[in-house]
Amino acid sequence: MSDWRGKCKSEWKLRERKVPAPDTVDWKAVYEKKPFGRNLLKNPAPGGLSHTTPPPEHELPGMFGAEPPRSAPEGDFTGWTTSTEVLPYDTSGIPEGAAVCALPQYSWFSLEQHVDLKQEGLWDEVLDVYQPDICIKDWYEESRVHEFIYQLRVRLLGADGRTVLQEHAFAPKEDMRRDSRDWKKVSHVFRSYGPGVRHVHFLHRLKNMNMVAFRATRATDSAVVVKLRG
């Protein structure tokens, strides 16, 4: 056990960083899981896209090579819990008595994951005493389907996996005047969050529109990374 602890101390400079390293920790498991600096989310790009490449064009019905009409986001969502909330039609801007041929139908598509920090190789003392940075990153597409297309909520949870110890939420308003479909970066770092954190719950919601064609807002390269300082 001491040899494994020595490897961990050397690789992550635990002594220099004053990170607690008690004998009671399974250092072999910690070394094999390498909890620092890696993405703890599974399948971070379920749509098979990367923020380093511009989002692909959305195909319209009837275009050469276009797929049949669809009504749900596409991708491999293994590792994610997903859900869809269909929103009521917005008729607030329609004058009374006006004839309406079609209205857009909006929906929120939610993806969430639960990260057990101890199962990922972290131990009680490093979380409670040293409190490494817990870094959140995400990228979403400027889909222009609506002025509100993205929501993020990340919660640090206690040992029961339910008690919220700290939370970060982000729900930007898009500038519809921008003629852009780039990826937009979202990031946050939890620091000095206090003792007791054992889990991270990551959730983002993407707005989709279904009218003549289904138009999805896409996200990619989601990340939860634990980092030692210095």
N, C-alpha and C positions, 0 to 999 in steps of 0.2 A: 504493500500500500504506500509506503514512504517513497518508493521509486516513482510511482505514478504521481504522487503529490509533487515530487521534485520536478518532473516533466512539466506539470501544469504551472508551477511557480516560474520555471524558466521560460516557457513559451509565452506566457501572458504577463510576466514580470510582476507577479502578485506581491512579492516582498517590497519592491520599489514603490508600488502603487498603494501599499498598506491595505491590501485586500485580505480579510480574514480567511485563513486556510486551516480549519480544525482537523484533527485526526479522524473525526467521526464521518467525514465525507467519503463517498465512494469515488476516489480520484481516478480510478481506471475508467469508470463510466463517464466522468466529466471530460477526461481527455479524449475519449472516443467520440463524444457528442459535439465537442468543440462549440460551446454555446455562444461565444463572443464573435461578433463580426459577420455572422451568417444570417440569412433571411429565415425567420422562424415560421413564416407563412408557407403553406403548401400550395403548389400550383399558382404562383403569383401572376401569371399572364394567361388566364383561361381562354382568352380569345385568340391566342397564338400571335399576339402583336408585341412590338417593342416601342418604347417611347423614343428610341434613337432613329426610328423610321417614321416618316409622316403617315398619319392614318390613311388607309386605303379609301378610295372613292366609294360612296354608296351607290349600288346599282339600282336602277329604276325598272319597274315592270315593263316588259316589252323590249328592253335593250338586248342586243345580241349577247348571248351567253349569260343573261340574268337567270337567277334561280326562281322557282315558283314563289308566289307571295307567301310571306310568313307573318307571324304575329308574336314572336318571342325572340329574345336575343339568342345568338348562336355561339357555341363554344363548348369546351370540355370543362365542366364546373366541378370536377373531382376535387374533394377537399373543402369545398365551399357549401354552406347551407344557403339556398336561394329561395326567394319568394317574390311575388308580383302583387302590387297594389294598383288596381285600375282606378283612375280618378274620374269623378263625374264631369260631364261636359260643362265647359265654361260658356255660359250664354250672357254674361254680364254686359258685354259690349254690343249686343244685338238690339236694335230699335224694336219696339213693340210693333207687331204686325208684319215685320220684314220676313221675306221668304228666305230660308236657309237651305242650300243644297247639300252641304256637308260641313261638319265640324271636326277638328282634330280630336282624337281620343288619346289622352296622355296616361301614362302609367309609370310607376316607380318599380325598378328592378333592383332588389336588394341582394347583396352577397356578404356573408359574414363567416368569420372563423374565430375559434376559441383556442388560445395558445396556453398550454400548461408549462410554465417556466421551469418547474423542477423536473418535469419529464424531458425537457430540452437540455438538461445538464446543469442548471443553476442550483445553488444551494442556499439554505436559509440565511446564513451569515452574510453572504455577498449581497443578497437582496435587502436584508434588514439594516445592516451596518454600513456597507460601502455604497449601496444603492447606485448601480451602474446606470448610465443613460439608456433609456428605452426610446429608440428612434423610429418614427413612423414616416413612411414615404408612399406616395401614390401619384398616378398620372391619369388624367381624364381628358377626353376629347372635347374640343369646342364644337359640339355637334350643331349648335344653333337651332335646336328644336324648340327651345323655350329660354326665357331669361333665368330660370332656375333649373339646372340640369344635374347638379351633383350635390351630394351630402355625405359627410364623413362623421362618424362617431367612434372614438376609441376609448375604452374604459380599462383602467387598472383595477383588478379585482382581488379580494382577499382569498384565504385558503379554502373557503366554502365555494368559490367560483361564482358567487352572486353579489357579495357586498362590494359596492363601488367605493374605492378609495380615492380615485382621481379620474377625471374625464376631460377629453378634448373633443369639441364639436366644431364643424366648419361647414357652412352652407353659403357659398358665394352667389352673388348676382352677376350674371353675364352682361357684357356690353354688346347688345345686339347690333350696334353700328359697325363693329369690327367684322371685316370680311376675312375671317381666318378659320381654319380647321386644325390648328396645331394642337399638340398635347400641352396640358397645363399641369405644372408640378404642384403637389400639395405635400407639406412636411410639417412635422412637429417633433419636439424632443421633450420627454418627461424627465425632469431632474428633481432631486431632493423631494421625492414623493412620499417619504416616510416608511416606517417598517410595515410589514404585513402583506406586501404585494406578492401574489403567487400566480396570477393568471392575467392575460391580456385578451380583451374581446375587441375584434376589429370588424367594423361594419361600414360599408359604403353603399349609397343608393344612387342609381343612374336613371335619368328620365328618358323615356321612349315616347315616340309619337306614332300613331297609326291613323293614316288618312287615306290618301290614294295608295301609299306604300308605307311599309313599316320602317321607321327610322330609329335606330338605337344609338344611345350615347355609350361610348366604349371607354373602358378603363384598363390599365395594364401596369405591370411591374409594381404591384402593391408589396409593401415590405414592413416587417417588424424586426428590428435589429437591436440587440443588446450590445453596448459598447463600453469598454473600460476607458476611463479618462487618462489623458497624458500619453 
